[in-house]
Amino acid sequence: MEKYFTRSIKLLLIFICAQFVSSCSSSSSLPSATIHSSNTVDIASYKYLIGAGDVINIFVWRNPEVSGSFTVRPDGMITTSLVEDIVASGKTPTELARSIEEILATYLRDPVVTVTVNNFVGPYSEQIRVIGEAAQPKAINYTQNMTLLDVMIAVGGLTEFADGNDAVLVRVENGAQKQYQILIEDLIKNGQISANVDVLPGDIIVIPETWF
């Protein structure tokens, strides 16, 4: 009974995924992964954005008393010795450093701030989400030049029930959702490297269950 219930839940989730995918506008295929991507988004110029849960180090030159390590709160804010509730999430480390300098200038003369990030989490909008028949479905922090193969390694590959060659990648382009067929089974089981494609921040990968 429990096994039947579990399979029913899985089929329901696959149905929901299929409905979600069918609501997106479609496109045929993505170009194979390249070292320097030719996609609309320039992967080479990607800059990491701070997210809730990130641990950031703030160094204020010649002012160790206002320097330190801080965790970005769930609301995307941080509070330091002289800076209360400043938005950190969604900014690059450099942008955050400049924002802190502006506030510290009220108290310090010509403050120079450096921000570095530890324990990378990043904002949800930047994460790659893998749902369906992956061995370990989850959200993955995007890394510059990440490919489909990197993502599949991170989620442990496919389950035995996966229909990897009917998987789709959902991406927002120019404000509209588009879907692309991706050949995961050809990539990771047959070693067809041409099936490897670049992934971008915010991509969603939906892996359906085979019906046979």
C-alpha positions as CSV (number, residue, x, y, z in Angstrom):
1,M,0.0,0.0,0.0
2,E,2.8,2.4,0.9
3,K,4.7,1.6,-2.3
4,Y,1.5,2.2,-4.3
5,F,0.9,5.6,-2.5
6,T,4.6,6.6,-3.1
7,R,4.3,5.9,-6.8
8,S,1.0,7.7,-7.1
9,I,2.6,10.8,-5.5
10,K,5.5,10.6,-8.0
11,L,3.1,10.3,-10.9
12,L,1.2,13.3,-9.6
13,L,4.5,15.3,-9.4
14,I,5.4,14.3,-13.0
15,F,2.0,15.4,-14.2
16,I,2.4,18.8,-12.5
17,C,5.9,19.2,-14.0
18,A,4.4,18.3,-17.4
19,Q,1.7,20.9,-17.0
20,F,4.3,23.5,-16.0
21,V,6.4,22.7,-19.0
22,S,3.5,22.7,-21.5
23,S,2.6,26.2,-20.3
24,C,6.0,27.5,-21.5
25,S,6.7,28.6,-25.0
26,S,8.9,26.1,-26.8
27,S,12.1,26.1,-28.8
28,S,13.9,23.1,-30.4
29,S,17.4,22.9,-29.0
30,L,20.3,24.6,-27.3
31,P,23.8,24.8,-28.7
32,S,26.4,22.4,-27.3
33,A,28.4,23.6,-24.4
34,T,31.5,25.8,-25.2
35,I,34.3,27.3,-23.3
36,H,33.2,30.8,-24.3
37,S,29.4,30.6,-24.7
38,S,27.7,32.2,-27.7
39,N,24.4,32.4,-25.8
40,T,22.5,35.7,-25.4
41,V,23.8,35.9,-21.8
42,D,27.6,36.4,-21.7
43,I,28.7,33.7,-19.3
44,A,32.3,35.0,-19.3
45,S,31.1,38.2,-17.7
46,Y,29.0,36.5,-15.0
47,K,29.3,38.1,-11.6
48,Y,28.3,36.4,-8.4
49,L,25.4,37.9,-6.5
50,I,25.2,37.7,-2.7
51,G,22.2,35.8,-1.3
52,A,20.6,35.0,2.1
53,G,22.8,32.7,4.1
54,D,26.0,33.8,2.6
55,V,28.8,34.6,5.1
56,I,30.5,37.8,4.1
57,N,33.7,39.4,5.3
58,I,33.8,43.1,5.5
59,F,37.2,44.8,5.8
60,V,37.4,48.5,6.4
61,W,41.0,49.7,5.9
62,R,42.5,51.1,9.0
63,N,39.3,50.5,11.0
64,P,39.4,46.9,12.3
65,E,36.8,47.8,15.0
66,V,34.1,48.1,12.3
67,S,35.4,45.2,10.2
68,G,34.2,41.6,10.7
69,S,32.3,38.5,9.4
70,F,28.6,38.7,9.0
71,T,25.8,36.3,7.8
72,V,23.2,37.7,5.4
73,R,19.8,37.3,7.0
74,P,16.8,35.6,5.4
75,D,15.5,39.1,4.5
76,G,18.6,39.8,2.6
77,M,20.0,42.4,5.1
78,I,23.1,42.6,7.2
79,T,23.9,44.7,10.3
80,T,27.4,45.8,11.1
81,S,28.9,47.9,13.8
82,L,28.0,51.2,12.2
83,V,25.7,50.1,9.4
84,E,22.2,49.0,10.3
85,D,19.9,47.0,8.0
86,I,21.7,47.4,4.7
87,V,20.5,45.3,1.7
88,A,23.2,42.7,0.7
89,S,21.2,40.1,-1.2
90,G,21.2,40.6,-5.0
91,K,24.4,42.8,-5.0
92,T,27.9,41.9,-6.1
93,P,30.6,42.1,-3.4
94,T,31.9,45.3,-5.0
95,E,28.5,46.9,-5.1
96,L,27.9,46.1,-1.4
97,A,31.4,47.5,-0.6
98,R,30.5,50.8,-2.3
99,S,27.2,51.0,-0.5
100,I,28.9,50.5,2.9
101,E,31.4,53.1,2.0
102,E,28.7,55.7,1.4
103,I,27.2,55.0,4.8
104,L,30.5,54.9,6.7
105,A,31.5,58.2,5.2
106,T,29.1,59.8,7.7
107,Y,31.3,58.5,10.5
108,L,34.8,57.9,9.0
109,R,37.0,60.0,6.7
110,D,37.4,58.4,3.2
111,P,36.5,54.8,4.2
112,V,37.8,52.1,2.0
113,V,35.8,48.8,2.2
114,T,36.5,45.4,0.7
115,V,33.8,42.6,0.8
116,T,34.6,38.9,0.2
117,V,32.2,36.0,0.4
118,N,32.4,32.7,2.2
119,N,29.9,29.8,2.4
120,F,28.3,30.6,-1.0
121,V,24.6,30.3,-1.2
122,G,23.4,33.0,-3.6
123,P,19.9,34.2,-4.3
124,Y,17.2,31.7,-5.4
125,S,16.9,33.5,-8.7
126,E,20.5,32.5,-9.5
127,Q,20.2,28.8,-8.6
128,I,19.7,25.8,-10.9
129,R,16.7,23.7,-9.9
130,V,16.5,20.0,-10.9
131,I,13.2,18.3,-10.4
132,G,11.7,14.9,-11.3
133,E,13.7,11.7,-11.8
134,A,17.1,12.9,-10.7
135,A,18.8,10.7,-8.1
136,Q,18.9,13.7,-5.8
137,P,16.6,16.5,-7.0
138,K,17.7,19.8,-5.5
139,A,18.7,23.4,-6.2
140,I,22.3,24.0,-7.1
141,N,24.3,27.2,-6.8
142,Y,25.3,28.4,-10.2
143,T,29.0,28.5,-11.0
144,Q,30.5,30.3,-14.0
145,N,30.7,28.1,-17.1
146,M,28.5,25.4,-15.5
147,T,27.2,22.8,-18.0
148,L,24.4,20.2,-18.0
149,L,27.0,17.5,-17.2
150,D,28.2,19.4,-14.1
151,V,24.6,19.7,-12.9
152,M,23.9,16.0,-13.4
153,I,27.0,15.0,-11.5
154,A,25.8,17.3,-8.7
155,V,22.4,15.6,-8.5
156,G,23.8,12.0,-8.8
157,G,22.6,11.2,-12.3
158,L,19.2,9.7,-13.2
159,T,17.0,7.3,-11.4
160,E,16.2,3.9,-13.0
161,F,12.7,5.2,-14.0
162,A,13.9,8.4,-15.7
163,D,13.2,9.3,-19.3
164,G,16.4,11.3,-19.7
165,N,16.0,12.1,-23.3
166,D,12.6,13.7,-22.8
167,A,13.9,16.0,-20.2
168,V,13.4,19.8,-20.7
169,L,15.3,22.9,-19.6
170,V,13.1,25.8,-18.8
171,R,14.7,29.3,-19.1
172,V,13.5,32.9,-19.0
173,E,14.6,34.8,-22.0
174,N,13.6,38.4,-22.6
175,G,10.9,38.1,-19.9
176,A,9.3,35.0,-21.4
177,Q,9.7,31.3,-20.4
178,K,11.0,29.0,-23.1
179,Q,11.7,25.3,-23.0
180,Y,14.4,23.2,-24.6
181,Q,14.7,19.5,-25.0
182,I,17.9,18.1,-23.5
183,L,19.3,14.6,-24.0
184,I,20.5,13.7,-20.6
185,E,20.5,10.0,-21.2
186,D,22.6,10.3,-24.3
187,L,25.0,12.5,-22.4
188,I,25.6,10.6,-19.2
189,K,24.8,7.0,-20.3
190,N,26.0,7.0,-23.9
191,G,28.8,9.5,-23.5
192,Q,27.5,11.8,-26.3
193,I,29.3,15.0,-25.4
194,S,27.5,16.9,-28.1
195,A,24.4,16.6,-25.8
196,N,26.2,18.7,-23.2
197,V,24.8,22.3,-23.1
198,D,25.6,25.4,-21.0
199,V,23.2,26.2,-18.1
200,L,22.5,29.7,-16.9
201,P,21.4,31.2,-13.6
202,G,17.7,30.5,-12.9
203,D,17.4,27.5,-15.2
204,I,14.9,24.7,-14.3
205,I,15.6,21.1,-15.4
206,V,12.5,18.8,-15.5
207,I,13.2,15.1,-15.8
208,P,10.1,13.0,-16.5
209,E,9.4,9.4,-15.5
210,T,9.3,6.8,-18.3
211,W,5.9,5.3,-18.9
212,F,7.3,1.9,-20.0
